[in-house]
């Protein structure tokens, strides 16, 4: 805000005062703005009187300045000032600059000099006593009747009443404060109940309202399956150490209903739901933490705890069935292959590019053109998964993976195994008395014969089942998307839990 003189043709303002303070003083040898300098400034700026404190003087100053704002008299803003060059007798009177300003000043001075002012004369009353009046020969003044007059001295109050008054006031104040404290305690209790209810909010009940919601968020078939699976896995996650080590049995005492440490921020069912949502939808930890109102670190810990427990509990669902069960559950289209035991194929899972150059080379897949991990999956003719291998580096061949995982050793003797022509394991299967059923190749021939084409078509119609199983397994988007490096060491558990969800 620039403080300037409002008088016409006057350029004095705060800018020139600041510039003058930065100049050297010829008398003192210091800057004019220093405290040691005793020189007077070239001018001073005075503010207009305010409307509240001195409205008459403010109007007088406006009349003297004489600025017009259209047809009305100009009203000074906050930054308007009048410099000391225009002041005489504590009001602006000199060098106003506007037309008629000098004449207006003379008229106002003349008006002020001839203005009638009430005289402030003091009237004294002479009191004459009665004796003096008789001596003077005048009439005796009228005597007022006797009346009691109140003494001007303040009455003294006993100190005991003062103390009692103070005590009563204190008692009333304390009583009011106690009432407020009781009211605030009741409000705090009510708010604590609300907070506890919000902490124990069942996100599972809010999110999973119908069976369609359960299928979308978790991949399970219905809400009852979700509740039963949670009740089956939860005891293995909720076990917490609450006792001391027994000296006799050397075991620790566990209690399922209690938990050692701070209170949980989420219910057990909400944690279970969050874990399956991450597997099914492939959500990031930050997204889940915002949705469930927890930190990213806690979200990661909960996910890994439930992942390990689910994998340890449900891994028994992936098993090798006996021949009678296979024959009883074999579909009609596989009846022509009575000895068919299972169909195998490998699938690849994308991972982030590791920093280590050796791992980059070992996980690179020429088929996918990406860094991957490879897993062998086997299914029975009724589309049930009966074997899942551990995750191998993406550069390994299908033959090396099949022989290293030990799946051929688990197959019964004199059974049939269907695979793609990339599985060159005919000799290994022959040594184990297993029939390998693969499409014929055209190595050494320019064109396949009609019989080979017919056989290839027949095998492809049956082998498409394993492709459908893998495609359904990839509906868990954590496997379809790129897995971060932080979860690569848990890929076996992730694949195992996803397969178990597929089985259930």
N, C-alpha and C positions, 0 to 999 in steps of 0.2 A: 504494500500500500504506500504510494508516493505522497508524502506530506508536502503540500505546496501552498503558497499564499494565493487566496482567492481574489485578490484585488486585481483589477485590469492593468495590463502592461507591467506587472510585477512578477519577476521570475524567481524570487527567493523561495527556497525550499530546503528540505532535509538533505537533498543531494549536495548542495553547496556547503552546508554545515559539515557534512562528513568529509568533503574534500578539504575544507579549511582545517579540520582536526588532523589531517594527515600531512599538513605542511609544517615546516620548521619555524619555530618562533625566533625572531631576531633578538628578542630581549632575554629570554630564558635559555635559548639554545636547545630546546627540546621540542617535541611535537606539541601542537596546540591541544591534542586530545589527552595528553598526560595530565595526571593530577598535580604535578609540580608547576604547570603553567598557570600563571595568574592573569593572563590576558583575557579581556572580554571578547566574546564572539561578535562578528560584524552585525548580526541581527538575531532575533529570537522569534519563535513561532508560538502563537497563542491560539488556543482552541476556543470555539464558540461556547457560550454558556449553554447548559442543558435545559431541556424543556421542563424537567421536573423541579430542578433546584432554583433556576432563575429564568423564568420564561419572558419576563418583561425586558431584561437586559438582552436576551437573545433576539427578540423582535427589534429592539433598538439597533443592534449591530446589523441586522439584515437590512433595515431601512437605510443605515449609513452606507453600507456597501453598495446597495442599489442595483444588484444584478437581477435580471428578468429571466424567467423561465416561461417563454411564451407570453401569455397575458397575465400570468401570476408572478408573484414575487418569488425569487429563487430561494430554495431551502438548502442550507449547506449540508453535505454528506459528512461522514466520519473523518475523511482525510483532508477536509478543508481547514485551513489555518489563516491567520492574519499576522503578518510580520510586525516587528516592533517599529519599523520605519513609519507606519501609519498611525501610531498611537500618541495621543495627548490626553491627559486626565483619565487614564485607565480605560479608554475606549477608542476605537478606530475613528480618526477625524481628519487625517492629513492624506492628501494625494490618493484619493479613492479611484480616480481614473475614469469613472463612468459619467455620463452627461447629467448635469444637475446635481452632482454629489456635493460640491462645495456649498451651494445654496441650501441644500437640504440639511447640511451640518449646521449652518448658521441659524436656520429656523429652529432646529431642535435645541440648540444651545440657548437661544432666546426664550423658547418655550419653557425650558427647564428653569431659567432665572426668574420668570414671571409666574411660575406655577404656585398656587396657594398651598401653603403647607400649614397644618394645624400647629398652633403654638403650644409649646410644652411648658407652660407656666405652672409653677407650684402654688397651690392654695394652702395657706396656713390658717388654722383655726385657733383663735385665741380663747383660752379657757379662763374664765373669770370666776373666782370664788365668790361665795355669798357675802362674806365680810367686806370684800372689796366693793361689791355692788352696793351695799348699804352705805359705805363710806362715800361712794360716788353719788349717792342720792338717787340711784336708779332702783327699779323694782327688783325684788329678790327673785332669782331664777327658780323655776319650778323644780322641786326636789323629787327625784325618782323614788319610787317605793323600794324598800329593802327587798332584796332577792338573793338567793344563793347563787353563787358563781362557781363554776367548775374549776378546779385547780388544773393548771397546765402540767403539773408534774405527773408522769406516767405511774400508774398503779403497779406495784410490785406483785408478781405472781410467785407463789411458793415453788421451790425447786422440785418438790415431790410431784406436783402436777405436770411440770415439764417432762420429767422422766417417764411418768405414766403415759403421757401423750406420745412420746417417742417410742415407747415399747408397744403401744397399741398399733401405731403406724407400721412398725417392723413386723408385728404379728400378722397384720393384714397383708403386707407385702409378701411375707413368706407363705401365707396361705394361698395367695394367687399364684405364686411360683410353683407351689406343690400341685395345684390344679393343672397348671400348664404341663408340668413334668408327667403327670398321670396321663394327660391327653396325648402328649408326644410319645410316651411309651406304648400306648395303645396303637398309635399310627405306625410306630416302628415295628411292632409285632405283626400288624396287618401287612406291611410292606415285606417283612421277612417271609411271611407265608406266600406272598405273591412271587417273590424271588425264588423260593424253594420250588414252587409249582413250575416256574419258567425253567429252572435248572433241570427239573425232571420232566421236561416236555418230551412227550413220546413222538419223536420225529417219524418213527415208523407208522404210528397211527395217523399222523397228519399226511404223510406222503403216500403210504400204501393203503388206499381206500378200497380199491377193487382188485380183482385178480389180474385185470389188464395192466394195472399199475405195477403189480408184482412182477409180471413177465417183462415189462419194459425196463424197470430199474434194477432187477436182480437176475432175470433169466430163469427163475424158478416157475413152476407151473401154476401155483395158487398161493393164497395167503396162508392156508393151513399148512402147506409144505414149508413155507418160510418160518412159521412159528415152531413147527416140530424140529426143523433143522437147527434153529437157534437154541431151543431147549436142549438139544443133543450136544451141541458144541460148547455152549456157554459155561458149563462147569469146569471145563479144561482151561478156560481163559480167566475165570473169576477167582481161581484159587490163589490165595495170598497168604504169606507167612505171618501168623499172629501169635505164635508161641515161641518157646525156647527149645533148644536141642535137648532131647531126653538123653540123660547119661546112661540109661539102662539099654534102651533100644536103639539109641543113636539115630533117631528119626525126628523130623520136624512135624509139628502139629499144624494141620490146615483146617480152616473153617470156610465153608462155601458161602455162608451168609454174611460174613464180615470181610473187611478189607483193611490191610495195614497201609497207613499213609493218608494223604489228603483225600477229601471227598471227590467223587467223580463229577465231571462236568457234563457227562452224557450217560444215558442209561445203556444197559448192556445191549438191548435190542437196537438202539440207535447206532451203536458202534458196529454191530453186525450188518446193519443196513448200509452204513457208510463204506464198509469194506467191499460188499458186493456191488455197490454202485460204482466204485472205482474199477472193479474188474469188468463189469458189464458195459459201462459207458466210457471207460478210459479217461475219466476226469483227472485233472491235476490236483495236487494237494492244496493249492491256494484256493481253488474253486470250492473244494469240499470244506475247507476251513471256514470260508466265508458263509457257506450255506448252513453249517452246523455250529457256528459261533465259537470256534476254538482256534488255537494257533496251528500253524503248519507243522511244527515239531510234534505236537500232540497227535495231529492227524496221521503223521507218518508212523509214530509209535503204535497207535491203535491198529492201523492197517497191517503192520508187520506181525503184531501179536495175534490178531485173528487169522491172518494168513497161515502162520505156522500151526496154530491149533487146528484149523480146518483141514490142512493138508495131513496132519498127523492122525486126525480122527477118521477122515473120510477116504483115506487111501486104500482101505480094504474093499471099497466098492469097485475098484478096478482089479478084476481077477480073471483067471483062465478057466472057463466053464468046462464041464465034463462033456463027453460025447453024447450022452443021452439027452442032456439039455439042448445041445446044438441041434440034434435031429428033431427034437420036439418043437423047437422054436424056429426052424428053418422055413423061410418063405417059399411060395410055390415056384417062383422063377429059379430057385437054386436047387430044386429037387433033382434035376438032371446031373448035378454034381454032388453025389452023396458023400464023398470023402473030403469036400471042401471044409477046411477048419476056419480060416481067417484070410483077410485081405490086408495087405500092408502098403504103406506109402510114406514118404517123407514130406514134411512141411517146413517152411522157413519163416522165421520171425525176425522182423526188422529191429535193429538196435541202433543207438547213436554211434557215431564214428569214434572209436577209442583214440586216445592220444598216443599210445604206444604203437610204434610202427610195425612191430611183429604182430600185434593183435589186429591191426588194420589189415595186414596181409592174410592172416589166418582166418579172419571172419568175412573176408570179401567173397561174394558169390557172383560168379560169372553169369549165372542164369538170371538172378534178380538184379544184378548190377547195383548191389548195395551191401552194406555190412549186415550179416544175418547170423542167427543161430538156427541149427537144424535139429528137428525132433522126428523120431520114428513113431508112427501111430498105426495100430492094428485094430481091426474091427471084425466081428463075427458076421455071418450072413444076415442076422436080424438087426444089423446096424448098431450093435452095442460095442463100445470100446473095451477091449480086453487087455490092451498093453499100451503103455506110453513110456518111451525111453527118456533118459536124461538129455539135456540140451548139449549139443556138440557145436563146435565152431563151424561156420557156414561153408568153409572150403572142403570139408571132409566129403568123401563120396558116399553114395547110398550103400554100396557093398561094405565099405569099411565100417560104417555106422551100424549096419545090421549085424555084422559079425561081432563087433565090440560090445554091443548092448546085451548080448546073450539071449535074444528072443528065440533063436532057432533051437536052443537047448531046452526051452520050456514047452515046445510043441510035442504032441504025442507021436508015436511011430506010425508010419503008414497013413499019414494024413496028407491033405493037399493044401498048398499055400499059393495064393494068387497074388501076383505083383506086376509091376510095370517091366518093360523090357530093359530098363536101366539097371535093374538088380541082377547082376551077373553072379548069382550064387548057386548055380545049378550043381556044381561039384560039391559044395558044402552041404547042400540039401541031400544029395545022393548019399553022402557018408552017414547022414542021420536018418536015412530011409524016409525022406520026405519028398513028395512030388511037387515040383515047382511048375506052376501053370502061368506062363507068360506069353505075350503075343509073339509070333514068329517075326524074325527080322529078314531083311533082304540082302544081307551081306553075301557077296559073291554072285548076286543075281541082279540083272538090270531092271527086272520087273517082278513083282510078287505074283505067284500063281493064284488062281481063283480059290483054291482050298485055303491058302494062307490068308487071303483077304477075308474069307468067310470066318476063319478062326479068329482073326484079329477083331472082327466086328462082334463076334460072340463073346469074346473075353472083355471087350470094351463095355458091352452092355451090362456085364456083371461087375466089372471093376469100377464103374462110375459110382458105386455105393461109397467107397472110401473117399472119393472126391466130395460127395455130398456131406459126409460126416465132418470132413475138415472144414468145409465151407460153413457148416452150422457151428463148429467150434470157433471159427473166426468172428462169429457174431459178438463175442466178447471183445470189445474194441481195444482192450489193453493188449491183445495179441495181434489185432489187425493194424494198430498204429505202431509208431516207432517207440520202443521201450527205452527209457533213459538209462544212462550208465549206472545210476545209483540203484536200480532194480535188477541189473543183469545177474547179480549173484542170487537173486530170488526167483529166477525164471522157472526153475524146476517146480517150485512150490506154486507159482502162478498157473502154470500149465496144468499141474495136478488138480488144483481146485477148480479150474474152468472145466476140465474133463469130468470131474465129479458132479458139478452142476449140470453138465450135459447128460450125465447118466441119470441123475435124480429127476 
